[in-house]
Every structure is written in structure tokens, then in C-alpha cells.
Amino acid sequence: MLCIDTELYRFIIADSLDTELLILLSKKIGRWKVVFHSDMHSKGTPVYPKGSPKFNLMQAQKSMKKVSPKYGKKYSPIGEKTRATWSRALEKYLVEILHEHNTTYHRSQNGWNSETWNLMVSIFQQRNPHVNVKKSQIQDKEKDLKRDYMALREARKQSGVGWNEAKSMLPAEPHLWINLIASLGDRLSKFKRKAFPLYDTLEELYDGQLAEGKL
């Protein structure tokens, strides 16, 4: 058994065999606390009784060194790919620019070349200075519009499915929608109630003829 006197408490450091006796003793003599060897840290660091000011300071320092797992090596908020917010007006501006560069000079069967994309992105940003979009986001939107057009084009080929020119919508009975989504994918589900006014101009862009030369 060992006794330690500090500014705040006097500690009795003991083995578990002395438990009952020491607890009784600490109650009788006031500012004494019982600390067992099993509660103390002694692996290469100074030994301080649990509850003492120096022990509490060490525990606080250890907790400050812990790194939140959210910002560890497996997660970094920097570099996350964010999606741009597109309105119908912005989509229309983009399609207009794509049409302006829908020539054999700017576009091949595989799409627009990198130089043309840089030019189109620059034009888009000049015409829409209030919008902060990157080249990759504009390219993603072009791909997304093309997928929408292709899905609607295939849906229009199905028996019993029409096309409302005035509303730019795909009218179909509920049972037809079930079959369409099952066969052509979930992308179509948003067009149950959503118009797609860019259909005709995208049809010309993707299924029409490329203009010759450089405009």
C-alpha cells in the first residue's frame, strides 16, 4: 500500500485485497481517495492517480489528439464532384451552342472534340456570367440531355404511345407506363408529368445531318 499527498486529495494506492478495509478507512479520515493499481497507467509514462489534476490533464491531451473519422484518410470534402443546378433556360442556351457547333469541322461521329468543347464552354460562360459551371458539368449535362432524348425517342416507337406536341409530353395509359419503364428503364418515369420541350431540337442535333465546313 502506498500513500500520495496532493494539493486536492490524499490518495491511497492499494491492491484489490485491501478494498473493503481501505474504503472504510477513506470515509473516516476525510480527503482520502482509494486508487487501485489496475486503474493506473504505467507503460512508459509517469504514474498519476486516477482523478488527480495531472491525470485529468493527460486524459484531456489524449482526447485532443484523436482525429474525427469523417475527415480521416477515407473521407475528404475537397474534390467531391458537385452537380450544377440547371434551369430550362440554361439547358436551352446549351443546346443552342451545341447547334452552333454542329458542323463537320467541330464534330465527328464520336462527338465534339476537346478544342471545340473548350470553345463552347467559354461561350456558355460568357452568355451566362451569373452561372458558375465547369467544363465537366456542361459535358455531363449534354450527355444527360442526350440520354433523355434517346429514352423518349424509343418510347415514342412503342405501340399505343403518342406525343403531345403542344405540351411536349408523352401521353400514355398507366399500364403502358409500367411496360415502358420496365423495358426502357427508370429514366422515363420522370416524364409521366414532366415536359421535354427540347425534344425536336435534340432530334435535329443527334439524328439530323451535320452541316458541312466551319460556320
Number of C-alpha atoms within 10 A of each C-alpha: 10 9 13 13 11 10 7 10 15 18 22 21 20 17 15 12 9 13 14 9 9 21 15 11 15 16 12 10 9 10 12 20 21 21 22 18 15 10 10 15 14 11 7 6 7 10 13 16 23 19 13 15 14 14 16 14 11 11 11 11 10 10 9 8 8 8 9 7 9 10 10 9 7 7 10 10 8 6 6 8 9 7 11 14 10 13 9 11 9 15 15 15 16 20 18 16 15 20 17 14 21 24 18 16 16 22 18 12 7 6 12 19 12 11 9 16 20 13 12 20 20 14 15 20 15 11 12 13 10 8 14 10 17 13 15 13 17 19 13 14 17 16 12 12 17 17 13 19 20 16 18 21 13 11 23 17 10 12 8 11 15 14 14 10 11 8 12 16 19 21 18 17 10 10 8 16 19 12 12 22 15 12 10 14 11 12 12 18 15 10 17 14 10 13 15 17 15 16 20 12 16 20 14 12 17 15 9 11 11 19 16 11 10 11 11
